[in-house]
């Protein structure tokens, strides 16, 4: 079975992955894995960044927002800093979900929070 990964660069990583897939999917090969026992992993950008319990980008954002709130306690009861201080990513998650649904009404609050660090 040909493997089409047109957007992948030729190199050692691509070759290793293609070789592995061909080895474990070839009937009769001692390393063959039956289809019912196979697991496939997909990611939005082709990497295997940690995503549980949070996407790494969200963890980074929450940490940065908490730093700003620690420097300025007056922000601790305002979003997006409140979400970070309370260690409750639900507000940030709702902003992202709303964004994907076409509603960017909370994006200015989030963006202003992210930019606050660079203005401090």
C-alpha positions in Angstrom: 0.0 0.0 0.0 1.6 3.4 -1.0 1.9 6.0 1.7 1.0 9.5 0.6 2.3 12.2 2.9 2.7 14.9 0.3 3.2 17.7 2.9 5.9 15.8 4.8 9.6 16.5 4.1 11.7 13.5 3.2 14.0 12.6 6.1 14.8 10.2 8.9 11.6 10.9 10.9 9.3 10.4 7.9 11.1 7.2 6.8 11.0 5.8 10.4 7.2 6.4 10.6 6.5 5.0 7.1 8.7 1.9 7.8 7.0 1.3 11.1 3.5 1.5 9.6 4.3 -0.7 6.7 5.9 -3.3 9.1 3.0 -3.5 11.5 0.3 -3.5 8.8 1.9 -6.2 6.6 0.1 -9.5 7.1 2.6 -12.3 7.7 5.2 -10.0 9.2 6.1 -11.0 12.7 5.4 -7.5 14.0 1.9 -7.4 12.3 -0.8 -5.8 14.5 -4.4 -6.8 13.7 -6.6 -3.8 12.8 -8.8 -4.2 15.9 -5.7 -3.8 18.1 -4.3 -0.7 16.4 -4.4 2.8 17.9 -4.0 5.9 15.8 -3.0 9.3 17.2 -3.8 12.5 15.5 -3.0 16.1 16.4 -3.9 19.5 14.9 -0.3 20.4 14.0 1.4 17.0 13.5 3.2 17.0 16.8 2.4 15.0 19.9 2.4 17.9 22.4 0.9 17.1 25.7 -2.8 18.0 25.7 -4.1 16.5 28.9 -5.2 17.9 31.2 -4.7 21.1 29.1 -3.2 21.9 25.8 0.3 23.2 26.5 -0.5 26.6 25.0 -3.4 27.1 27.4 -1.2 26.1 30.3 1.3 28.7 29.2 -1.4 31.4 28.9 -2.8 30.7 32.3 0.7 30.9 33.9 1.4 34.2 32.3 -2.0 35.6 33.3 -1.4 34.5 36.9 2.0 36.2 36.9 0.3 39.5 35.9 -2.3 39.1 38.6 0.4 38.4 41.2 2.1 41.6 40.2 -1.2 43.5 40.3 -3.7 42.1 42.9 -6.4 44.5 41.7 -6.8 42.3 38.6 -7.5 39.1 40.5 -11.3 39.4 40.3 -11.3 40.4 36.6 -11.2 38.1 33.6 -9.0 36.7 32.2 -6.8 36.9 35.3 -9.5 35.5 37.6 -9.5 32.3 35.5 -5.7 31.9 36.1 -5.7 32.9 39.7 -8.5 30.5 40.5 -6.8 27.7 38.5 -10.1 27.3 36.6 -9.6 27.3 32.8 -13.4 27.1 32.1 -13.7 30.8 31.2 -10.8 30.6 28.8 -12.2 27.4 27.4 -15.5 29.1 26.8 -13.8 32.0 25.0 -12.1 29.5 22.7 -15.3 27.5 22.1 -17.2 30.7 21.3 -14.4 31.8 18.9 -14.7 28.5 17.0 -18.5 29.0 16.8 -18.0 32.5 15.3 -18.5 34.6 18.5 -15.5 36.7 19.3 -17.3 38.9 21.9 -14.8 37.8 24.7 -11.7 38.0 22.6 -10.9 41.6 23.4 -10.9 40.8 27.1 -8.6 37.8 26.5 -6.2 39.7 24.2 -6.0 42.7 26.5 -5.1 40.3 29.3 -2.4 38.7 27.3 -1.0 42.0 26.2 -1.0 43.5 29.7 2.3 41.7 30.5 4.0 43.3 27.6 2.8 46.8 28.6 3.7 46.3 32.3 
